[in-house]
Amino acid sequence: SITSCSKRHSENLHKKLTEVREYLKEGVLTEQFVLDKTPKLLNTLRVCNVTLRWLILHTTEGGWDQNKRCKQLREQVMVDAGYQPRHVFELLLNTAQLELKLKEMFRALLTQKQEKWSYGKKECVERMMELSEVFSGTKPL
């Protein structure tokens, strides 16, 4: 029903607004954090976008408000969801900022991928050589 959807999206709005604020605090989005929490971050962005789309679509005034049933539904959604345009706008801006930060971080990670892989390979070869010297008896522990 429209009431349950309104309440669910209202709850999502408040939960995700708090969650996104936490992610946007200085020092939270580190490279390791993003790599460890990628599925959770992407799911948060998805839920934010779905919630924003639903709330904006169902609370926007337009020519369809001349239809009595459409106007009643819009008003019911606004009451049931406790609609506050400021919160929707804040979530919209914060979600966009989080998306931008994550996009930049992923872009940087992808450009550094080959370099990190080469460094890791080189270090692995050096350690394997050292181990082979120890086990062959040419190098003492």
Buried (B, 14 or more C-beta within 10 A) or exposed (E): EEEEBBBBBBEBBBBBBEBBBEBBEEEEBEEEBBEEBEEEBEEBBEBBBEBBEBBEEBBEEEEEEEEEEEEEBBEBBBEBBEBEEEBBEBBBEBBBEBBEBBEEBEEEEEEEEEEEEEEEEEEEEEEEEEEEEEEEEEEEE
